Amino acid sequence: MHVSDSDLAPDTVLPAQLLDAPLGGARIQPEKRLQVAVLADAVVSFRRWADVDEPRARRLFAEVEAWFASDDAAGPFAFVTICQSLGFDPAYIRHGLRRSYAQVSVRAVRRDATGTRHRVVLPRLGRVA
C-alpha cells in the first residue's frame, strides 16, 4: 500500500500548532500584543521621565518605577504577570532598568574644563540631558 505525501499533510492548522511562534504566538493573540505594548510603553516612560526634574515628571516616573518594582501578579497587566506570559525574567528587566537609570543620572549634569555647568543635547532623542 502506497501513501502519498498529500494524504499525510494536515487539512487545517490548529491554534496549538502556532505556539512556537515568537512570544508564544503573539501574532495571533491580541492580549499578548497588548501586554507587549504595555511593557514597551512602561519602558519608554521610565526612560523618558528618569531625568526630568518637574513635579509631574517625578510623579509619572514614581508610578512606572513602582509598577516595575511590584511583585503583585493579581491582574493581567501587572508587571510580573506580563513577564510570565511573555516568558521574560522580571529580575533581568529590573536590572537593565536600574543600569539605564544609573547611566541617565551620571550624564544629567556635565561640566566643562572650567567647571561650569552646561547642558548636552542628545542628538538621537532630541532632548536635553
Secondary structure, 3 states (H helix, E strand, C coil): CCCCHHHHCCCCCCHHHHCCCHHHHCCCCHHHHHHHHHHHHHHHHHHHHCCCCCHHHHHHHHHHHHHHHCCCCCCCCCHHHHHHHHCCCHHHHHHHHHHHHHHHHHHCCEECCCCCEECCEECCCCEEC
